Amino acid sequence: MVVLTHSHLDHMATTFAFPSSELVVGEGELDAAREAFWPQFIDAFTVDRVKEVRTVRRGEALVRLCDGVHIMHTPGHTSGSLCILVESGDERVAIVGDVAMTQEEYVDRRLSHWYPPESRDQINRGLDRVAEWGPTRVVPGHDAAFRVVT
């Protein structure tokens, strides 16, 4: 199983390395990638290479993928952004993709000035929901994993 947190190339370009896998993606993410880039290029390393595509619909609550692994729809960075929530023993790990690119964005909510107000609001609501889940560790999209201090 391959989960795409969102459809930007730096987070999805190696999907082809996992042939015959199930691809899990937020609703509309592949369409957005097709519009932003060459459609045949996107399909060549995603849907043409995987066994099946599972779409997490916008607004869906926590979606169970398998024992101890759930997906949460957290729009803002993109409309279909997903966070992956993993429970293993005493650890609760939140893989947040670019909903928080760095530890600073997650902890201090210092979001890029490029986000419009609506996106900032969506990101903050999504990060609030992730925090309510109670992660012990967070993996941001472009920074090292870190422990959550409670």
C-alpha positions in Angstrom: 0.0 0.0 0.0 1.3 3.5 -0.9 -0.4 6.5 0.7 0.1 9.9 -1.0 -0.3 12.7 1.5 -0.9 15.0 -1.5 -0.3 15.3 -5.2 2.8 17.4 -5.4 5.6 15.7 -7.4 8.1 15.7 -4.5 5.6 13.5 -2.6 4.4 11.2 -5.4 7.0 10.9 -8.1 8.3 7.5 -6.9 5.0 5.8 -6.7 6.1 3.7 -9.8 8.6 1.9 -7.6 5.8 0.0 -5.9 4.1 -1.9 -8.8 1.0 -3.9 -7.9 0.4 -1.9 -4.8 -2.8 -0.2 -3.7 -2.6 3.5 -4.0 -4.4 5.6 -1.3 -5.0 9.2 -2.3 -7.3 12.1 -1.2 -10.3 12.9 -3.4 -9.3 15.1 -6.4 -5.6 14.9 -5.8 -4.8 12.9 -9.0 -7.0 15.2 -11.1 -5.2 18.2 -9.6 -1.8 16.7 -10.5 -3.0 16.0 -14.0 -4.1 19.6 -14.4 -0.8 21.0 -13.0 1.4 18.7 -15.0 1.2 16.5 -18.1 -1.7 14.0 -17.5 -0.1 11.0 -19.2 3.1 11.6 -17.1 1.1 11.5 -13.8 -0.8 8.4 -14.9 2.4 6.7 -16.0 3.8 6.6 -12.5 0.6 6.4 -10.5 -2.6 4.7 -11.8 -1.0 2.8 -14.7 1.5 1.2 -12.2 -0.7 0.2 -9.3 -3.2 -2.5 -8.7 -6.0 -0.2 -7.5 -6.7 3.3 -6.4 -8.5 3.9 -3.1 -9.8 7.4 -2.7 -10.4 9.0 0.7 -13.3 11.4 0.2 -13.2 15.0 1.3 -14.7 15.4 4.8 -14.5 11.7 5.7 -13.7 11.1 9.4 -10.9 8.8 10.4 -10.5 6.1 7.8 -9.0 2.8 8.9 -6.5 1.3 6.4 -5.3 -1.7 8.5 -4.7 -2.5 12.2 -3.1 0.6 13.8 -3.1 2.7 10.7 -5.7 5.4 9.9 -6.0 8.3 7.4 -7.4 11.7 8.2 -8.5 14.2 5.6 -6.7 17.5 6.4 -7.2 20.0 3.6 -5.4 23.3 3.3 -2.0 22.5 1.7 -4.1 20.9 -1.1 -7.8 20.2 -1.1 -7.3 16.5 -0.6 -4.3 16.4 1.7 -4.1 13.4 4.0 -2.3 12.7 7.3 -1.4 9.2 8.2 -1.9 8.2 11.9 0.0 5.1 13.1 -0.4 3.4 16.5 2.4 1.0 17.4 2.8 0.0 21.0 3.1 3.1 23.1 3.8 5.3 20.1 1.3 7.3 18.1 3.0 8.7 15.0 1.4 11.4 12.8 2.8 11.6 9.3 1.5 15.0 8.3 2.9 15.5 4.8 3.0 19.2 3.9 0.1 20.2 6.2 3.1 21.0 8.4 6.3 21.1 6.4 8.5 21.7 9.5 8.4 21.2 13.2 8.0 25.0 13.6 4.8 24.9 11.4 3.3 22.1 13.5 4.2 23.5 16.9 4.1 27.3 16.4 1.7 27.3 13.4 4.0 29.6 11.5 2.6 28.9 8.1 3.8 30.2 4.8 2.7 33.7 3.9 1.8 32.2 0.5 -1.3 30.5 1.9 -4.6 32.4 1.5 -6.6 32.9 4.7 -9.0 30.0 3.9 -6.1 27.6 3.5 -4.5 28.7 6.7 -7.8 28.1 8.5 -8.2 24.7 7.0 -4.6 23.8 7.9 -5.0 24.9 11.5 -8.3 23.0 11.9 -6.6 19.8 10.5 -3.6 20.2 12.7 -5.9 20.7 15.7 -7.6 17.4 14.8 -4.2 15.7 14.5 -3.2 17.1 17.9 -6.5 15.9 19.5 -5.6 12.4 18.3 -2.6 12.6 20.6 0.5 11.9 18.7 3.8 11.2 20.6 5.8 11.8 17.4 5.2 13.9 14.3 6.8 13.4 10.9 6.5 16.7 8.9 6.8 16.9 5.1 10.2 18.5 4.9 11.8 18.2 8.4 13.0 15.5 10.8 10.5 13.6 12.9 10.2 15.0 16.4 8.6 14.1 19.8 5.5 15.9 20.9 5.9 17.6 24.3 2.7 17.5 26.3 
